[in-house]
Amino acid sequence: MTEDASPIAMSKPTVRHRRRGGRNRLRATAVATAIASATAIASATGAAAAPGTESAYLLRAIDEAGNVSADSAAVSTTRPHEVAAVPGADAVVDADGDGDHTSVQAALNALGAGTAADPVVIQVNPGTYRELVQVNNKYVRLVGAGDHPSQTVITYDNAAGTPTADGTGTLGTQNSRTMYVKGSDFLARNLTIENSFDEAASSYANKQAVALLTQADRLVFDNVRFLGNQDTLFLKSTTTTTPNRVYFTHSYVEGDVDFVCGYATAVFDRSTFKLLSRGSKSNNGYVAAPSTDSSTNYGFLITGSTLTSDAPDGTFHLGRPWVTAFSGAKGSLVIRESSLPAAVKAAPYQDWSSSGTTYPWKDSFFREYANTGAGSVSSATENRPQLTAEEAASYEKADYLGDWTPNLG
């Protein structure tokens, strides 16, 4: 076959599929016929790989006499994730430039506020968006367009100990957030919100690293993943005495120390929590640190959910009361009809200590009801207070949400 031979009649490319992160390396051989270029071969063969798979190809050409060419230079391609159009989208965000904006914040800034009858809908295509996001406007919907929330990731890596831009101090916990929602009637769906700060590798004294900070009423997170370590979710309210309401459903939250904290009223419905090990044989962390105002018992509710853990048995607390958050803070946590792992301690609630003062957890409101799993108990003990059936009737999802029914449409 001469250098100016006609287009390839038959090729036998050697294919190496490499999933991102260097895992699951596969080798296969595929045949493509009557394809005129290496690029065409790469596109056709790559279609057999899973979405998001990076593929590298070495091509050999065979002429009619059976002569085989030397290997070509490597040809690489990545099969894109499937994109499902979001009905009624007002704008599309695409990290590769195939939309109206390449960042989530740019779309938020451009579109402004919606209304109850006509919310602003932003479609976020699969990809990784390394940015800080702040939602200031009301009636905004942020919807990932992949077939799994892990495909659309909003991430940043600030921590409380991260130096400020001017070098005069550190960010502090609140300013470490990746996303900040200040506009009411917001919905996020089918995406991941992550704080990727490397807690284990850092020498910072203050390692709180917030993925999501909220300070608005009537917020919905449907099929959203929240990744972090300490203070993954920081749920605030516009005032301490009138808690804002936040509803999480079919979502995933992971962390170690106080990874759900704050004084909003929050319901976690049919969701999953991952209690991450810090490598300790005695204390790997606390699920919740509520600072609910003493005027209400409706702080955090975990219902119909599953708690999992990679920590050793008996090394994880369910909660402690963050009573020094503000004057009048008490703390309220109810976990009901959920599965608890063996990692949960036999005495899973701990006092709060600050500046030499200890604040007993029993002065706050920590209750369980009808839980299952290796970390649950069948009846009340001194360290595991349970709701009675009569009391449980007053701690349902509707009691926490009041006059609001989340709109998941």
TORKE-146987 format. One record per residue (C-alpha): z, x, y; residue in three letters. Coordinates in pm, 1 decimal. Each point is the difference from the previous one (the first is absolute). Layout:
N
w / u / v / residuo
Z / X / Y / ala
...
//
This chain:
409
w / u / v / residuo
0.0 / 0.0 / 0.0 / met
-112.1 / 156.3 / 327.7 / thr
190.6 / -12.0 / 324.6 / glu
-236.8 / -261.2 / 140.0 / asp
14.4 / -218.4 / -308.3 / ala
-15.7 / -374.5 / 30.9 / ser
320.3 / -202.3 / 20.0 / pro
239.0 / 34.4 / -293.8 / ile
-110.6 / -206.2 / -296.6 / ala
327.0 / 28.1 / -188.4 / met
328.6 / 162.8 / 89.9 / ser
322.4 / 53.8 / -189.3 / lys
276.3 / 58.7 / 255.4 / pro
340.1 / 126.4 / -110.6 / thr
258.3 / -221.9 / 169.9 / val
356.3 / 89.2 / 90.9 / arg
208.1 / -288.1 / 133.3 / his
308.3 / 109.3 / 191.8 / arg
248.2 / -254.3 / 123.3 / arg
166.5 / 89.6 / 328.0 / arg
309.0 / 210.1 / -37.6 / gly
-164.9 / 204.3 / -272.6 / gly
111.7 / -231.1 / -280.7 / arg
-183.1 / -158.0 / -290.6 / asn
-291.6 / 241.1 / -16.6 / arg
-277.4 / -139.2 / -217.7 / leu
-320.0 / 154.3 / -130.6 / arg
-299.7 / -204.0 / -99.6 / ala
-374.4 / 36.3 / -36.6 / thr
-233.8 / -262.5 / 136.9 / ala
-377.3 / -35.5 / 0.5 / val
-199.0 / -128.2 / 294.6 / ala
-371.3 / -51.6 / -36.8 / thr
-281.6 / -12.8 / 253.4 / ala
229.4 / 87.8 / 291.8 / ile
-157.2 / 215.1 / 266.3 / ala
297.9 / 188.6 / 144.5 / ser
346.3 / 134.8 / -72.2 / ala
141.4 / -232.5 / 263.4 / thr
-145.0 / -301.4 / -177.9 / ala
141.3 / 122.8 / -331.2 / ile
343.7 / 45.8 / 153.7 / ala
-2.5 / -349.4 / 144.8 / ser
-116.6 / -163.4 / -320.5 / ala
236.1 / 187.2 / -231.8 / thr
297.6 / -28.8 / 235.4 / gly
-18.6 / -376.3 / -28.9 / ala
155.5 / 28.0 / -345.9 / ala
313.8 / 165.1 / 140.8 / ala
304.4 / -187.8 / 125.6 / ala
4.4 / -77.2 / 374.2 / pro
138.4 / 293.5 / 197.4 / gly
-97.0 / 253.9 / -266.7 / thr
-152.1 / 323.5 / 127.2 / glu
-278.6 / 122.8 / -226.5 / ser
-176.0 / 337.8 / -20.0 / ala
-335.0 / 39.4 / -177.8 / tyr
-187.6 / 298.6 / -139.9 / leu
-365.7 / -90.9 / -56.4 / leu
-255.1 / 142.7 / -248.5 / arg
-362.1 / -106.9 / -3.6 / ala
-211.3 / -14.9 / -318.6 / ile
-377.9 / 6.7 / 23.1 / asp
-244.1 / -155.1 / -249.9 / glu
-9.6 / 322.6 / -204.0 / ala
377.0 / -6.5 / -42.1 / gly
74.6 / 286.6 / 239.0 / asn
346.8 / -30.5 / 155.9 / val
73.0 / 116.0 / 351.6 / ser
306.1 / 190.8 / 113.0 / ala
294.8 / -198.5 / 130.0 / asp
-40.7 / -130.3 / 350.6 / ser
256.1 / 44.0 / 271.5 / ala
281.4 / -251.5 / -32.4 / ala
-67.5 / -343.5 / 142.7 / val
310.6 / -199.4 / 97.8 / ser
53.6 / -364.8 / 75.9 / thr
286.6 / -247.5 / 13.8 / thr
-42.8 / -354.4 / -110.4 / arg
135.9 / -222.5 / 277.3 / pro
265.0 / -261.5 / -63.4 / his
-113.7 / -356.5 / -23.8 / glu
29.0 / -179.4 / 333.7 / val
77.8 / -370.6 / -0.9 / ala
-90.1 / -160.0 / 330.7 / ala
298.3 / -167.6 / 165.7 / val
-84.2 / -357.8 / 102.5 / pro
0.4 / -52.5 / 373.6 / gly
44.5 / 368.5 / 87.1 / ala
-35.6 / 68.1 / 373.2 / asp
-41.8 / 374.5 / -53.1 / ala
-40.9 / 250.9 / -280.4 / val
184.0 / 331.8 / -12.3 / val
-164.2 / 268.8 / -211.6 / asp
115.9 / 359.2 / -13.7 / ala
-355.7 / 124.9 / -62.6 / asp
-149.6 / -182.7 / 296.3 / gly
-159.5 / -289.7 / -185.6 / asp
181.6 / -261.8 / 207.6 / gly
86.7 / -90.9 / 357.3 / asp
285.0 / 252.3 / 23.9 / his
115.3 / 308.3 / -188.4 / thr
372.2 / -54.5 / 64.4 / ser
229.5 / -298.2 / -34.9 / val
151.7 / 56.2 / 342.2 / gln
-341.4 / -3.0 / 167.2 / ala
-71.1 / -342.3 / -149.6 / ala
338.5 / -133.8 / 109.2 / leu
-54.0 / 125.7 / 353.4 / asn
-348.6 / -146.3 / 22.2 / ala
73.9 / -348.8 / -129.7 / leu
323.4 / -105.5 / 166.4 / gly
199.6 / -306.6 / -104.7 / ala
-95.2 / -300.6 / -207.5 / gly
142.2 / -351.4 / -12.8 / thr
161.1 / -211.6 / -267.9 / ala
-330.2 / -183.2 / -48.5 / ala
-215.7 / 310.2 / 24.0 / asp
178.8 / 322.5 / -96.4 / pro
-170.1 / 335.2 / 49.6 / val
-112.1 / 128.1 / -341.8 / val
-65.9 / 369.8 / -54.3 / ile
-165.4 / 118.0 / -320.4 / gln
107.7 / 351.2 / -100.7 / val
-235.6 / 158.8 / -249.9 / asn
125.4 / 230.4 / -276.5 / pro
93.3 / 342.0 / 126.4 / gly
287.4 / 204.8 / 135.8 / thr
88.9 / -53.9 / 364.7 / tyr
227.1 / 274.0 / 128.1 / arg
128.5 / -155.9 / 318.8 / glu
292.9 / -164.6 / 171.9 / leu
-52.3 / -374.3 / 34.4 / val
172.4 / -235.4 / 242.0 / gln
-65.3 / -375.8 / -5.8 / val
92.0 / -146.6 / 337.3 / asn
-195.5 / -324.6 / -3.8 / asn
81.4 / -333.2 / -163.2 / lys
-195.6 / -165.6 / -280.4 / tyr
-164.1 / 305.5 / -151.3 / val
-103.4 / 37.4 / -364.2 / arg
-63.1 / 340.1 / -153.7 / leu
-172.4 / -27.4 / -338.1 / val
-104.0 / 277.4 / -235.4 / gly
-346.9 / -52.2 / -148.6 / ala
45.3 / 196.3 / -322.3 / gly
75.9 / -142.1 / -341.7 / asp
353.1 / 149.9 / 3.5 / his
241.9 / 79.0 / 284.9 / pro
10.3 / 367.0 / -103.9 / ser
-361.0 / 40.7 / 115.1 / gln
74.5 / -68.3 / 368.2 / thr
273.4 / 229.2 / 132.3 / val
148.1 / 28.5 / 348.6 / ile
208.8 / 315.4 / 3.6 / thr
182.2 / 250.6 / 217.6 / tyr
272.5 / 256.6 / -63.2 / asp
250.8 / -4.3 / 285.6 / asn
374.7 / 12.7 / -63.8 / ala
307.8 / -45.5 / 214.0 / ala
26.5 / 377.4 / 22.9 / gly
-360.4 / 54.9 / 108.2 / thr
-7.3 / 171.7 / 341.5 / pro
-128.2 / -207.6 / 291.4 / thr
-330.8 / 95.4 / 157.8 / ala
171.7 / 156.0 / 301.2 / asp
240.6 / 195.8 / -217.4 / gly
311.1 / -138.8 / 168.0 / thr
143.3 / -172.0 / -305.7 / gly
-86.3 / -182.3 / -319.8 / thr
-162.5 / -337.1 / -61.5 / leu
297.7 / -180.5 / -150.8 / gly
-16.1 / -262.4 / -271.7 / thr
-177.7 / -280.8 / 185.2 / gln
-273.6 / 222.8 / 137.4 / asn
-77.3 / 147.0 / -341.5 / ser
-180.9 / -320.7 / -103.5 / arg
-358.2 / -11.8 / -118.7 / thr
-47.8 / -365.7 / 97.0 / met
190.4 / -200.6 / 260.8 / tyr
-46.5 / -377.3 / 14.1 / val
113.0 / -153.8 / 330.1 / lys
-230.9 / -302.1 / 10.3 / gly
121.3 / -320.2 / -163.9 / ser
-190.1 / -200.6 / -263.0 / asp
-153.0 / 307.6 / -157.7 / phe
-136.4 / 30.6 / -353.1 / leu
-93.0 / 309.6 / -200.7 / ala
-162.3 / -25.6 / -341.8 / arg
-136.3 / 223.9 / -273.2 / asn
68.9 / 341.9 / 147.5 / leu
250.8 / 286.7 / -2.0 / thr
228.5 / 109.6 / 283.3 / ile
138.5 / 345.7 / -64.4 / glu
221.0 / 262.8 / 155.1 / asn
-108.9 / 312.8 / -184.3 / ser
270.2 / 230.1 / 139.3 / phe
102.2 / 242.3 / -274.9 / asp
373.6 / -53.4 / -17.3 / glu
62.4 / 252.0 / -276.6 / ala
-187.9 / 282.8 / 168.8 / ala
135.2 / -50.0 / 351.8 / ser
284.5 / 191.1 / 162.6 / ser
58.0 / -267.3 / 265.6 / tyr
358.7 / -117.3 / 34.6 / ala
-117.6 / -358.4 / 53.6 / asn
-249.0 / -111.8 / -262.1 / lys
-30.8 / -371.0 / 71.2 / gln
-370.6 / -81.9 / -12.2 / ala
-99.4 / -360.7 / 70.2 / val
-322.0 / -144.0 / -141.2 / ala
35.3 / -342.2 / 166.5 / leu
205.6 / -100.1 / 302.8 / leu
5.3 / -368.6 / 93.3 / thr
137.6 / -174.3 / 307.1 / gln
-162.8 / -342.3 / 14.4 / ala
33.7 / -343.3 / -158.8 / asp
-201.8 / -165.8 / -276.8 / arg
-154.8 / 305.0 / -164.4 / leu
-168.3 / -11.3 / -342.1 / val
-77.5 / 289.0 / -235.3 / phe
-198.7 / -115.9 / -300.8 / asp
-94.3 / 246.1 / -275.6 / asn
90.2 / 300.0 / 214.3 / val
133.3 / 335.9 / -123.6 / arg
264.7 / 183.2 / 203.8 / phe
45.1 / 366.3 / -89.6 / leu
270.7 / 231.6 / 125.6 / gly
344.5 / 138.2 / -72.4 / asn
283.2 / -58.3 / 247.1 / gln
-26.3 / -310.7 / 222.9 / asp
-343.0 / -103.9 / -130.7 / thr
41.1 / -345.4 / 158.5 / leu
190.0 / -33.6 / 329.0 / phe
18.9 / -371.2 / 79.4 / leu
126.6 / -74.9 / 349.2 / lys
10.3 / -310.4 / 220.2 / ser
-64.9 / -63.2 / 367.2 / thr
372.3 / -81.1 / 31.2 / thr
280.2 / 67.8 / -244.6 / thr
136.0 / -354.9 / 13.8 / thr
-334.2 / -176.2 / -61.8 / thr
-148.3 / 174.3 / -302.8 / pro
-376.7 / 17.7 / -32.1 / asn
-140.4 / -115.7 / -334.3 / arg
-212.1 / 216.5 / -227.9 / val
-148.6 / -117.3 / -330.2 / tyr
-116.8 / 242.6 / -270.0 / phe
-178.3 / -137.5 / -304.5 / thr
-159.8 / 172.2 / -300.2 / his
65.1 / 330.4 / 172.6 / ser
126.0 / 343.3 / -104.1 / tyr
269.2 / 204.3 / 174.9 / val
119.7 / 345.0 / -98.9 / glu
260.8 / 236.9 / 135.9 / gly
338.1 / 158.1 / -52.6 / asp
261.0 / -14.1 / 280.1 / val
41.9 / -333.2 / 183.4 / asp
-369.1 / -66.8 / -50.4 / phe
30.5 / -359.3 / 119.7 / val
213.5 / -4.0 / 313.0 / cys
54.1 / -194.2 / 321.1 / gly
108.2 / -336.1 / 137.0 / tyr
-299.2 / -229.4 / -40.7 / ala
10.0 / -289.6 / -245.3 / thr
-228.3 / 114.0 / -281.2 / ala
-106.8 / -166.3 / -323.6 / val
-148.2 / 207.2 / -282.8 / phe
-162.8 / -248.3 / -234.9 / asp
-149.9 / 100.6 / -336.8 / arg
-22.3 / 361.0 / 107.2 / ser
66.5 / 338.7 / -159.3 / thr
240.0 / 271.1 / 112.9 / phe
-14.4 / 358.9 / -122.5 / lys
337.5 / 176.4 / 28.5 / leu
-104.3 / 363.9 / 24.8 / leu
205.4 / 277.3 / -149.7 / ser
113.3 / 286.2 / 222.4 / arg
94.5 / 206.8 / -302.8 / gly
368.3 / -85.3 / 12.8 / ser
215.8 / -74.6 / -302.4 / lys
239.2 / -214.0 / 205.2 / ser
-154.2 / -152.6 / 314.5 / asn
-372.9 / -37.7 / 54.7 / asn
11.8 / -249.4 / 283.0 / gly
36.0 / -355.8 / 127.4 / tyr
-253.3 / -280.3 / -9.7 / val
117.1 / -179.2 / 313.6 / ala
204.7 / 70.3 / 312.2 / ala
13.8 / -335.7 / 179.1 / pro
148.2 / -21.6 / 347.9 / ser
-8.7 / -380.1 / 22.0 / thr
180.7 / -146.2 / 299.6 / asp
335.4 / -152.2 / -90.2 / ser
-116.7 / -338.8 / 130.8 / ser
-222.7 / -53.5 / -307.0 / thr
8.8 / 59.5 / -375.4 / asn
-376.9 / 0.8 / -24.4 / tyr
-93.4 / 365.1 / -5.0 / gly
-207.2 / 132.3 / -292.2 / phe
-95.0 / -213.7 / -301.0 / leu
-160.9 / 149.4 / -309.1 / ile
-111.5 / -280.2 / -229.9 / thr
-210.8 / -21.0 / -313.9 / gly
-70.5 / 370.8 / 25.4 / ser
6.6 / 311.9 / -216.8 / thr
191.9 / 317.0 / 77.8 / leu
-112.3 / 310.7 / -188.3 / thr
115.6 / 360.1 / 15.5 / ser
-63.7 / 352.3 / -121.3 / asp
361.3 / 95.7 / 79.7 / ala
258.7 / 64.0 / -272.9 / pro
211.7 / -290.1 / -118.5 / asp
283.1 / -99.6 / 229.9 / gly
-105.0 / 207.6 / 301.4 / thr
-141.9 / -250.1 / 249.5 / phe
179.5 / -239.6 / 236.7 / his
-132.3 / -341.9 / 90.1 / leu
134.2 / 18.0 / 353.1 / gly
243.2 / 93.5 / 270.3 / arg
70.3 / -167.4 / 337.3 / pro
-142.9 / 176.4 / 304.5 / trp
275.0 / -136.9 / 225.4 / val
-23.0 / 267.8 / 268.8 / thr
-356.2 / -96.8 / 92.5 / ala
136.2 / -215.4 / 284.4 / phe
316.1 / -184.8 / 95.3 / ser
40.5 / -304.5 / -224.3 / gly
-211.8 / 129.9 / -286.8 / ala
125.0 / -98.5 / -344.2 / lys
-269.5 / 12.6 / -264.0 / gly
-129.1 / -263.7 / -241.4 / ser
-191.0 / 51.3 / -326.6 / leu
-66.1 / -249.2 / -279.1 / val
-185.6 / 101.7 / -315.7 / ile
-74.9 / -291.2 / -228.1 / arg
-204.1 / -78.4 / -309.0 / glu
-137.8 / 352.8 / -3.7 / ser
-16.0 / 277.7 / -257.8 / ser
226.7 / 299.8 / 60.5 / leu
-50.3 / 339.6 / -170.2 / pro
255.3 / 214.0 / -181.2 / ala
2.6 / 232.5 / 301.6 / ala
218.3 / -252.1 / 187.5 / val
363.0 / 108.8 / 20.6 / lys
277.5 / -206.1 / -157.0 / ala
151.8 / -11.4 / 350.4 / ala
-324.6 / -28.4 / 195.8 / pro
132.7 / -57.6 / 353.2 / tyr
148.8 / 273.0 / 214.5 / gln
207.1 / 7.2 / 316.7 / asp
-161.4 / 124.2 / 319.7 / trp
154.0 / 310.8 / 153.2 / ser
-57.8 / 126.8 / 352.8 / ser
189.8 / 242.4 / 224.2 / ser
296.6 / 5.9 / -231.4 / gly
27.4 / -379.2 / -25.7 / thr
-65.5 / -193.4 / -321.2 / thr
-135.6 / -355.9 / 13.4 / tyr
58.1 / -182.3 / -332.3 / pro
-301.1 / -164.1 / -158.2 / trp
219.5 / -293.9 / -99.3 / lys
24.5 / -99.2 / 368.2 / asp
-374.2 / -65.4 / -9.7 / ser
-198.6 / -243.4 / -215.9 / phe
-137.8 / 147.0 / -322.2 / phe
-77.6 / -245.0 / -277.4 / arg
-203.7 / -29.3 / -318.9 / glu
-110.3 / -297.0 / -204.9 / tyr
-161.6 / -43.3 / -341.1 / ala
-148.5 / 347.2 / -18.0 / asn
-126.5 / 157.9 / -321.5 / thr
-68.9 / 347.7 / -131.6 / gly
210.8 / 297.1 / -101.7 / ala
152.4 / 32.2 / 347.8 / gly
117.1 / -359.9 / 29.2 / ser
329.8 / -166.9 / -91.3 / val
51.4 / -340.9 / -155.8 / ser
304.7 / -99.0 / 204.3 / ser
181.4 / 94.1 / 317.8 / ala
224.8 / 306.4 / 12.8 / thr
192.8 / 162.9 / 282.3 / glu
-295.6 / 228.2 / 68.2 / asn
-276.9 / -250.0 / -76.3 / arg
62.0 / -323.4 / 196.1 / pro
-225.6 / -284.7 / -112.8 / gln
-105.7 / -324.4 / 163.5 / leu
107.6 / -314.9 / -177.2 / thr
-271.9 / -250.3 / -84.8 / ala
116.0 / -213.8 / 291.6 / glu
-6.9 / 294.4 / 239.4 / glu
-339.0 / 112.7 / -128.3 / ala
-149.7 / -329.2 / 117.1 / ala
66.2 / 115.0 / 358.8 / ser
-165.4 / 338.7 / -43.7 / tyr
-353.8 / -99.0 / -87.4 / glu
-312.7 / 130.4 / 169.1 / lys
-22.2 / -305.8 / 225.2 / ala
354.4 / 54.4 / 128.4 / asp
-99.4 / 342.8 / 127.1 / tyr
-330.4 / -104.1 / 153.2 / leu
133.2 / -316.3 / 166.4 / gly
-266.1 / -207.4 / 174.0 / asp
-276.8 / 245.2 / -86.2 / trp
-231.7 / -25.7 / -299.4 / thr
-205.9 / 319.9 / -32.2 / pro
-374.2 / -59.6 / 21.5 / asn
-165.3 / 202.7 / -274.3 / leu
-342.7 / -156.2 / 42.9 / gly
//
